Every structure is written in C-alpha cells, then in structure tokens.
Amino acid sequence: MRQFGLVFTYSFMERLRSKAFKIMTVIMVVLLAALIILPKFLSTAAETTDGDIVILDQTGIVHNTDGFKEQVSDSYTWRVIQEADLAAEQARLEKEDEVRGIVTISEENHQPVLTVTVNKKDDSSAYLGQLNYYVQNLYTMSQLERLELNQADKERVTASLKVQIEELKAGSKSITTTYMPIYLITFLLYFLIYLYGGNVATSVSVEKGSRVKEILITKVKPTQLLFGKVLGVGLAGLLQFAIIIGAACLMLSVNGGGTDIELLGFQLDFTFLDVKTIVVLSIFFILGYFFYAALFAAAGSLVSRSEEINQVTLPVSLLLMGALVLAVFSMMNVDGSLATITSYIPFFTPFVMFARVGMSDPSLMEISVSIGILLITTLAACWLSAKIYQIGVLLYGQKPSPKLIYKAMRSL
C-alpha cells in the first residue's frame, strides 16, 4: 500500500506542476469568462440606437412613438414627422445621416397602406414583420373607435387566440429544453475523459522513455503502478475541473445569472439537473474515466518513444469519439432502439445512458443494469490493462504485436 501511495502522490504532484495543467486551467477560465460575461457587455452596448426611423402618419392613428420602441424595435429612435419635413428626411436618408428609414402610413379604399423607404431592402428586415403587425393593430383599434362600440364588444373583436397545451405525461422531460444542456454536458464528459485518459498514456510513455519504469517494475506491482498513475492523474483532473466549475459559478453569481443562461442565442435551462441526474453523471464519469484511462495506460506502455503515443492510442480515441457521436444521434430519439441497445455496450454506456437519463425517464432497473455491466467491464479492462502494462513497459526495440503480447501474458 505504501508503494501505491508513493506512485499516486508522484503522479498527482507531477500533473499539478506541469505547464499544461496551468495553461489549460487559465484558458478554460478565460473562455468561460468570454461566454458568460461578454454577452452582457454586448447586450449593454446594443442598447445604443442604430439611428432614426421617421414616421409620416397620414391616417391619424399614431399618437406617440412609445409603442414602436417597445413592440417593434428598441434599436432605433422613432420620430413622427409632418408632410413638409419629408423631403429633408429623404435627403438625410440618402446620405445615411442618422436616418435609417422612412415609414409612411396611409389609407387606400378603406385599407391601410404601409410604405417603408430604405436605401437597401435588407435595412428593414430586422423590424418589418413587427412593424406590420403593430401598425395593423393600430389601424384596427382606430376603426373600432369610429364604430363607437362599447368596451366589451371591442374586447371580443380584438381577442387574441388562447393556446393551451395539455400534457398527458406531466412533468416529463422535453427535448426542446434538455437537448442543448445535455449536449454540452455530454461533450464536456467526452472532453474530460479524453483529456485525462490521454494524460495517463502520455505520462506512461514519457516515464518508459526515461527508463524509470525498469526500476519501478521491480519494486512495485504492475497493478499498483497502473492504478496509482490512473488515480493520481484523475484526481488532478478532478481538481482542475472543480477550479473551472467554481470559477464559472462565481462569474454567474456576479453576472446575475441563475438556472437560465443564454449562450450564443440559446437559452440553457439546467433545472433538470436533479439529485438523481447528478449522481448518475458522477458514476458514469468515474467509471468511464477508469475504463478508458486503463486502456490509454495500456496503449501508452506499448510504445518506446513518446512521439509514437498518438498512433498507438488512435483506436482508443476513435472508440471514445464514436461513443460521443452515438450519444448525439441517440439524443434525437432517446427511447429508440439505437439508444437503448448502445446504452448497455460498455464503450458507449457513459455517454448514451447519461443522455437517456437526462432527456428521458429510464427505469431504475435499466440504469442499474447498465452501471453493473460498465462496472464489471471496467474491472476486467483494468485487470487486462495491468497485464499488458506489465509486459509493455519492458518492451524496447520491439514492435508490440497481438501475438507477442499474448505470449508474454501467458508466461506471467
């Protein structure tokens, strides 16, 4: 146990002292700051107006411009002009001197006519739809005033459509509200497992290249070496993850954010993260990390130089990437055959089953079975990787082939 503690401490401290750990932490915190804080500054900057839009009302339905600011667009300053001012405003529009458009409201054969004059058609695309809807409402209300209807009749004529949605499965999760948060968390899960698992493989190959393993393998059991390395790097990764998440939570609290976060135009609602989902995510992250880290460590022990690490870990990386792709496809139908079957395959379970838990309601039995299969497979992968690790760290100048590894394992 003492030897395991030494390996664990060495691996953990080595990871903390590395430049990659510090640089990656700083980059992730800066990136999160850009995503969380920058949109608020951009929205504040967007409060400044983009110019004037002048209104020539020939029907008498416009009494003030407050409604245009509130219901059409607050990006412009809306002004009402008289017929005598039209020529001057058109000259300013052509010169793009503050004026960005001229709105003329007229009436023809008892029908409202809305004319929007701009330099280019695209200049009106941002507000034309809302402008049309608002002016139509103004004209309708003015006609109702002329008919001298009482208030009850006016309300019946102008009553808007009331839309109701009845859920037969009330409280069930909706793909429209959970897809983006689940996608981001699944991608983060992939990124962390790939990053920390790759660090294990790189660390093993570097130590093997320095011939340190030749000494260690005679003093420490291969399983202690393997698990000490995996746990040390994994704990350092969790610490890094905690620092990043802690910084994100701090920025959200300072920024006035809550459970609803707007990111690149998408509204993210993380209220689905109840205790059950968080526990399942934690279990799948831990088991998924150990499963893939063991494979990465075994692969890293098969190379003689650290420059060859990418080539030998490519199959494991492709499996990990395939698990992410399958999870993304499964999100479109989390109760379909693809999601159900692949959620029980250990290579894909950490991602696909989490997507099912986050976006659907699989039974406790289904979750337990998938966790049980993943746990047994992870233990088997660790045992097999320890055997390969014991042989691989002593292979120098030989190209490791399946036949060579099989013979070496039988001799143990």
C-alpha positions in Angstrom: 0.0 0.0 0.0 2.9 2.3 0.7 4.3 1.8 -2.8 0.8 2.6 -4.2 0.7 5.8 -2.2 4.1 6.9 -3.5 3.1 6.3 -7.1 -0.2 8.1 -6.5 1.4 11.1 -4.9 4.1 11.4 -7.5 1.6 11.2 -10.4 -0.7 13.7 -8.7 2.0 16.3 -8.0 3.7 15.8 -11.3 0.4 16.7 -13.0 -0.2 19.7 -10.8 3.3 21.1 -11.5 3.1 20.7 -15.3 2.7 23.7 -17.5 -0.1 22.0 -19.4 -2.2 21.9 -16.3 -1.7 25.6 -15.5 -2.2 26.8 -19.1 -5.3 24.7 -19.7 -6.9 25.9 -16.5 -6.2 29.5 -17.4 -7.5 29.1 -20.9 -10.7 27.4 -19.8 -11.4 30.1 -17.2 -10.8 32.8 -19.7 -13.0 31.1 -22.3 -15.9 30.7 -19.8 -15.5 34.4 -18.8 -15.9 35.3 -22.5 -19.0 33.1 -22.8 -20.6 34.3 -19.6 -19.6 37.9 -19.1 -19.0 39.1 -22.7 -22.7 38.7 -23.8 -23.8 41.0 -21.0 -21.4 43.7 -22.3 -22.5 43.2 -25.8 -26.2 43.5 -24.8 -25.3 46.7 -22.9 -23.6 48.0 -26.0 -26.6 47.1 -28.1 -28.8 49.4 -26.0 -27.4 52.4 -28.1 -29.6 53.2 -31.0 -28.7 52.4 -34.6 -30.2 55.6 -36.0 -33.6 57.2 -36.6 -36.7 55.9 -38.3 -39.2 58.6 -39.1 -42.9 58.1 -39.3 -45.2 60.0 -41.6 -48.8 59.3 -40.5 -51.4 60.3 -43.0 -54.3 58.5 -41.2 -54.1 59.9 -37.7 -53.7 56.5 -35.9 -50.3 57.3 -34.4 -50.5 59.3 -31.2 -47.0 58.6 -29.8 -43.9 56.6 -30.6 -43.7 54.6 -27.4 -45.3 51.6 -28.9 -42.9 51.5 -31.8 -40.0 51.5 -29.3 -41.5 48.8 -27.1 -43.2 46.5 -29.6 -41.3 46.9 -32.9 -37.7 47.6 -32.1 -35.7 49.4 -29.4 -32.6 49.6 -31.6 -33.9 52.7 -33.3 -35.1 56.2 -32.3 -38.6 56.6 -33.7 -39.8 60.1 -34.7 -43.1 61.4 -36.1 -42.7 64.0 -38.9 -45.0 66.2 -41.0 -45.5 66.2 -44.7 -43.4 69.3 -45.0 -40.4 67.6 -43.5 -40.5 64.6 -45.9 -38.1 65.9 -48.5 -35.5 66.9 -45.9 -35.7 63.5 -44.2 -35.4 61.7 -47.6 -32.2 63.7 -48.3 -30.8 62.6 -44.9 -31.7 59.0 -45.6 -29.9 59.0 -48.9 -26.8 60.4 -47.2 -27.2 57.9 -44.3 -27.2 60.9 -41.9 -28.7 59.2 -38.8 -31.9 58.4 -40.7 -32.2 54.7 -41.5 -35.8 54.5 -42.8 -39.0 56.4 -43.5 -42.3 54.8 -42.6 -45.4 56.2 -44.3 -48.8 55.1 -43.1 -51.7 55.9 -45.5 -55.1 54.6 -46.4 -56.5 53.5 -49.8 -60.0 52.2 -50.4 -60.6 51.8 -46.6 -57.4 49.7 -46.4 -54.2 50.6 -44.6 -51.1 51.0 -46.7 -47.7 50.8 -45.1 -44.7 52.1 -47.1 -41.2 51.7 -45.8 -38.5 53.6 -47.6 -34.9 52.4 -47.1 -31.6 52.5 -49.0 -31.5 48.7 -49.2 -34.2 46.2 -48.6 -32.1 44.4 -46.0 -32.1 47.5 -43.9 -35.7 46.8 -42.9 -35.6 43.1 -42.4 -34.9 43.3 -38.7 -38.2 45.1 -37.8 -40.5 44.9 -40.9 -42.6 41.9 -39.5 -43.2 43.5 -36.1 -43.9 46.9 -37.7 -46.5 45.4 -40.0 -48.2 43.7 -37.1 -48.2 46.8 -34.8 -49.5 49.2 -37.5 -52.3 46.7 -38.3 -53.3 46.7 -34.7 -53.3 50.5 -34.6 -55.5 50.7 -37.6 -57.9 48.1 -36.2 -58.3 49.9 -32.9 -58.9 53.2 -34.8 -61.6 51.7 -36.8 -63.3 50.3 -33.7 -63.2 53.8 -32.2 -65.1 55.0 -35.3 -67.8 52.4 -34.9 -68.4 53.5 -31.4 -68.5 50.0 -29.9 -68.7 49.6 -26.2 -65.6 48.2 -24.3 -67.0 44.6 -24.1 -67.5 44.5 -27.9 -64.1 45.9 -28.6 -62.5 43.2 -26.4 -64.4 40.4 -28.2 -63.4 41.7 -31.6 -59.7 42.1 -30.7 -59.5 39.0 -28.5 -56.3 37.1 -29.3 -56.1 33.3 -29.7 -55.6 31.5 -26.5 -53.2 28.5 -26.9 -53.3 25.7 -24.3 -51.0 22.6 -24.2 -52.2 19.6 -22.2 -49.6 17.1 -21.2 -50.7 13.5 -20.7 -47.3 12.8 -19.1 -47.0 16.0 -17.0 -43.5 16.6 -15.7 -41.8 14.5 -18.4 -38.7 15.9 -20.0 -38.9 17.8 -23.3 -36.3 17.6 -26.0 -36.6 21.3 -26.7 -35.5 22.3 -23.2 -33.0 19.5 -22.5 -31.2 18.9 -25.8 -28.6 21.7 -25.6 -27.7 21.4 -21.9 -27.4 17.6 -22.3 -25.3 18.0 -25.4 -22.9 20.4 -23.7 -22.6 18.2 -20.6 -22.0 15.1 -22.8 -19.4 16.9 -24.8 -17.8 18.0 -21.5 -17.8 14.4 -20.3 -16.1 13.3 -23.5 -13.5 16.1 -23.3 -12.6 15.3 -19.7 -12.2 11.6 -20.2 -10.2 12.1 -23.4 -8.0 14.7 -21.8 -7.3 12.9 -18.5 -7.1 9.5 -20.2 -4.6 10.9 -22.8 -2.6 12.4 -20.0 -2.2 8.9 -18.4 -1.0 7.5 -21.7 1.5 10.3 -22.2 2.8 10.1 -18.7 3.4 6.3 -19.0 5.2 6.7 -22.4 7.4 9.5 -21.1 8.4 7.6 -18.0 9.1 4.5 -20.1 11.3 6.5 -22.5 13.3 7.7 -19.5 13.8 4.0 -18.4 12.3 4.9 -15.0 9.8 2.0 -15.3 12.6 -0.6 -15.4 13.4 0.3 -11.8 9.8 0.8 -10.6 8.6 -2.5 -12.1 11.0 -4.4 -9.8 9.9 -2.6 -6.7 6.1 -2.0 -7.2 3.5 -4.4 -8.5 2.1 -3.5 -12.0 -1.4 -3.1 -10.7 -0.1 -0.6 -8.1 1.8 1.3 -10.8 -1.2 1.4 -13.1 -3.9 2.4 -10.5 -1.6 4.8 -8.8 -1.0 6.5 -12.1 -4.7 6.5 -13.1 -5.9 7.8 -9.7 -3.2 10.4 -9.4 -3.8 11.9 -12.8 -7.6 11.5 -12.4 -7.6 13.4 -9.1 -5.6 16.2 -10.6 -8.1 16.3 -13.4 -11.0 16.5 -11.0 -9.2 19.3 -9.1 -8.8 21.2 -12.4 -12.5 20.6 -13.2 -13.5 21.8 -9.8 -11.5 25.0 -10.3 -13.1 25.7 -13.6 -16.6 25.0 -12.5 -16.1 27.0 -9.3 -14.9 30.0 -11.4 -17.9 29.6 -13.7 -20.3 29.6 -10.8 -18.6 32.6 -9.3 -18.9 34.5 -12.6 -22.5 33.5 -13.0 -23.3 34.8 -9.5 -21.5 38.1 -10.1 -23.1 38.4 -13.6 -26.6 37.9 -12.1 -27.2 34.6 -13.8 -29.4 31.8 -12.5 -30.5 28.5 -13.8 -31.4 30.0 -17.2 -28.3 31.0 -19.1 -28.3 32.5 -22.6 -25.3 31.2 -24.7 -24.8 32.2 -28.3 -28.6 32.9 -28.7 -29.6 29.6 -27.0 -31.5 29.6 -23.7 -30.0 27.0 -21.4 -32.1 25.6 -18.5 -30.2 23.4 -16.1 -33.1 22.8 -13.8 -33.3 19.2 -15.0 -30.1 18.5 -13.0 -31.8 17.0 -10.0 -30.0 14.7 -7.4 -30.7 11.6 -9.5 -29.1 13.0 -12.7 -26.1 14.4 -10.9 -25.4 11.1 -9.1 -25.8 9.2 -12.4 -23.5 11.7 -14.2 -20.9 11.3 -11.4 -21.0 7.5 -11.6 -20.6 7.4 -15.3 -17.8 9.9 -15.3 -15.8 7.9 -12.7 -16.4 4.5 -14.3 -15.9 5.9 -17.8 -12.7 7.6 -16.8 -11.3 4.4 -15.2 -12.4 2.3 -18.2 -10.8 4.5 -20.8 -7.8 5.5 -18.7 -6.9 1.9 -18.2 -7.0 1.4 -22.0 -4.9 4.5 -22.6 -2.4 3.4 -20.0 -2.0 0.0 -21.6 -1.6 1.6 -25.0 1.0 4.1 -23.7 3.1 1.3 -22.3 3.4 -0.3 -25.7 5.5 2.4 -27.3 9.2 3.1 -26.8 9.1 6.8 -27.6 6.5 9.4 -26.6 6.4 10.6 -30.3 4.5 7.3 -31.1 1.8 7.8 -28.5 -0.8 9.3 -30.9 -0.5 6.4 -33.3 -0.9 3.6 -30.6 -3.8 5.4 -28.8 -5.7 6.1 -32.0 -8.0 3.1 -31.7 -9.0 4.1 -28.1 -9.5 7.7 -29.2 -11.8 6.5 -32.1 -13.8 4.4 -29.7 -14.3 7.4 -27.4 -15.2 9.7 -30.3 -17.6 7.0 -31.6 -19.3 7.0 -28.2 -19.8 10.7 -28.4 -21.2 10.6 -31.9 -23.6 7.8 -30.9 -24.8 9.8 -27.9 -25.5 12.8 -30.1 -27.5 10.7 -32.6 -29.3 9.0 -29.7 -30.5 12.3 -28.4 -32.9 12.7 -31.3 -34.7 9.6 -30.1 -33.6 8.6 -26.6 -36.2 5.9 -26.4 -35.4 4.3 -29.7 -33.6 1.0 -30.4 -30.2 2.7 -31.1 -30.1 4.5 -27.7 -31.5 1.5 -25.8 -29.1 -1.1 -27.2 -25.9 1.1 -27.2 -26.6 2.2 -23.6 -25.7 -1.4 -22.5 -22.4 -1.6 -24.5 -19.6 -0.5 -22.1 -17.7 1.5 -24.7 -20.8 3.8 -25.2 -22.6 3.5 -21.8 -21.2 6.5 -20.0 -22.4 8.8 -22.8 -25.6 7.2 -24.2 -27.1 6.2 -20.9 -26.5 9.7 -19.4 -28.3 11.2 -22.4 -31.2 8.8 -21.8 -31.3 9.8 -18.1 -31.1 13.5 -18.9 -33.7 13.5 -21.7 -36.0 10.6 -20.8 -37.0 8.6 -17.8 -35.4 5.1 -18.0 -36.3 2.8 -15.1 -34.1 2.3 -12.1 -33.5 -1.3 -13.3 -32.2 -0.1 -16.7 -29.8 2.3 -15.0 -28.7 -0.3 -12.5 -28.1 -2.9 -15.2 -26.0 -0.5 -17.4 -24.0 0.6 -14.3 -23.4 -3.0 -13.3 -22.2 -4.0 -16.9 -19.9 -1.0 -17.0 -18.5 -1.7 -13.6 -17.7 -5.4 -14.4 -16.2 -4.4 -17.7 -14.2 -1.6 -16.1 -12.7 -4.1 -13.6 -11.9 -6.5 -16.4 -10.4 -3.7 -18.5 -8.2 -2.7 -15.5 -7.1 -6.3 -15.0 -6.3 -6.8 -18.6 -4.6 -3.4 -18.9 -2.4 -4.3 -15.9 -1.2 -7.4 -17.6 -0.5 -5.5 -20.9 1.1 -2.8 -18.8 3.4 -5.2 -17.1 4.6 -6.5 -20.4 4.5 -3.3 -22.4 6.8 -1.3 -20.1 9.6 -3.8 -20.6 9.3 -3.9 -24.4 12.1 -1.9 -26.0 13.1 -2.1 -29.7 10.3 -4.5 -30.5 7.1 -3.7 -32.3 4.3 -4.9 -30.0 2.0 -7.2 -31.9 -1.1 -9.0 -30.5 0.8 -12.3 -30.8 3.8 -11.1 -28.9 1.6 -9.6 -26.1 -0.5 -12.8 -25.9 2.6 -15.0 -25.5 4.1 -12.6 -22.9 0.8 -12.6 -20.9 0.6 -16.4 -20.9 4.1 -16.5 -19.4 3.1 -14.4 -16.4 
